[in-house]
Structure formats: C-alpha cells, structure tokens
Amino acid sequence: MMGNNNWRPTQPGGVGGGGGTEAALDGGDWRAQLPAEPRERIVNKIMETLKRHLPVSGPESLQELKKIAVRIEEKIYTAATSQGFI
C-alpha cells in the first residue's frame, strides 16, 4: 500500500467555513476528539473506489486521485453532524 505522508486532516470548520457551529453551541465539537486514522482509512477507501472507476496511468495520476479523495473526505467531514459510521 502507499504511504499517506501528504494527507493532513483539516481543522474543524476549516474547509468550506462555518462547519461545527451547532456543535460549538453545545459546548464542544466531536471533531476535536477524532484521531487522524479513521479519516485516513476513509480517504483510502475513496481512493480504492476511484481507482476502480477512473484510469490511473502513473504516479501523477495517482497523486491527482489522492487529492480528489482528500477533498471528498474533507467535504463529508465538514458537513457531518456527528461521528456516525467513522
């Protein structure tokens, strides 16, 4: 499997702004206690799905796919209202 040295979780509310407003009103954001590993696992699952449906012709393509997977995961993470299935 490939390393994930370039993957960095965003801070709560970072991408798309505002995320976590309701949790802040409750006195805390569940995202603050979430370790990076579950998010990394989700990025890897998204990557595997993308590889099944999109052509990958080399390391550059793989890096682009990784960027896409990270952006998808960040949007889901930012929009999530609870930890749910993580």
C-alpha positions as CSV (number, residue, x, y, z in Angstrom):
1,M,0.0,0.0,0.0
2,M,1.2,3.6,-0.5
3,G,2.2,5.9,2.3
4,N,0.0,8.8,3.3
5,N,2.6,11.4,4.1
6,N,0.8,14.1,2.2
7,W,-2.5,13.6,3.9
8,R,-3.4,16.2,6.5
9,P,-6.7,16.5,8.3
10,T,-8.3,19.9,8.2
11,Q,-9.1,21.7,11.4
12,P,-12.8,21.7,12.4
13,G,-14.7,24.2,10.4
14,G,-11.7,24.8,8.1
15,V,-12.8,23.7,4.7
16,G,-16.0,25.5,3.5
17,G,-16.0,27.6,6.6
18,G,-18.5,27.6,9.4
19,G,-18.7,23.8,9.9
20,G,-19.3,22.8,13.5
21,T,-21.4,25.9,14.5
22,E,-24.1,23.7,16.1
23,A,-21.6,21.6,18.0
24,A,-19.9,24.8,19.3
25,L,-23.2,25.9,20.7
26,D,-23.4,22.5,22.6
27,G,-20.1,23.3,24.3
28,G,-17.7,21.1,22.1
29,D,-17.0,19.8,18.7
30,W,-16.9,16.0,18.3
31,R,-14.3,16.5,15.5
32,A,-11.7,17.8,18.0
33,Q,-11.5,14.3,19.6
34,L,-11.4,12.3,16.3
35,P,-7.9,10.9,15.6
36,A,-6.5,11.1,12.1
37,E,-6.5,7.3,11.5
38,P,-10.3,7.0,10.8
39,R,-10.1,9.8,8.3
40,E,-7.1,8.3,6.6
41,R,-9.0,5.0,6.3
42,I,-11.9,6.7,4.6
43,V,-9.5,8.5,2.2
44,N,-8.0,5.1,1.3
45,K,-11.5,3.6,0.7
46,I,-12.4,6.6,-1.5
47,M,-9.1,6.1,-3.4
48,E,-9.8,2.4,-4.0
49,T,-13.3,3.2,-5.3
50,L,-11.9,6.0,-7.6
51,K,-9.2,3.6,-8.9
52,R,-11.9,1.1,-9.9
53,H,-13.8,3.7,-12.0
54,L,-11.1,6.1,-13.3
55,P,-8.0,5.4,-15.3
56,V,-4.7,5.6,-13.5
57,S,-1.7,5.8,-15.8
58,G,1.2,6.6,-13.4
59,P,2.3,8.3,-10.2
60,E,1.0,11.7,-11.3
61,S,-2.5,10.2,-11.9
62,L,-2.3,8.5,-8.5
63,Q,-1.4,11.8,-6.8
64,E,-4.3,13.6,-8.5
65,L,-6.7,10.8,-7.4
66,K,-5.3,11.2,-3.8
67,K,-6.1,14.9,-3.9
68,I,-9.6,14.2,-5.1
69,A,-10.1,11.6,-2.4
70,V,-8.9,14.0,0.3
71,R,-11.2,16.8,-1.0
72,I,-14.2,14.4,-1.0
73,E,-13.4,13.3,2.6
74,E,-12.9,16.9,3.8
75,K,-16.3,17.8,2.4
76,I,-18.0,14.9,4.1
77,Y,-16.1,15.6,7.4
78,T,-17.1,19.2,7.3
79,A,-20.7,18.5,6.5
80,A,-21.1,15.7,9.1
81,T,-23.3,16.5,12.1
82,S,-22.0,13.5,14.2
83,Q,-19.3,10.9,14.1
84,G,-21.7,8.3,12.8
85,F,-20.0,5.4,11.0
86,I,-16.4,6.5,11.4
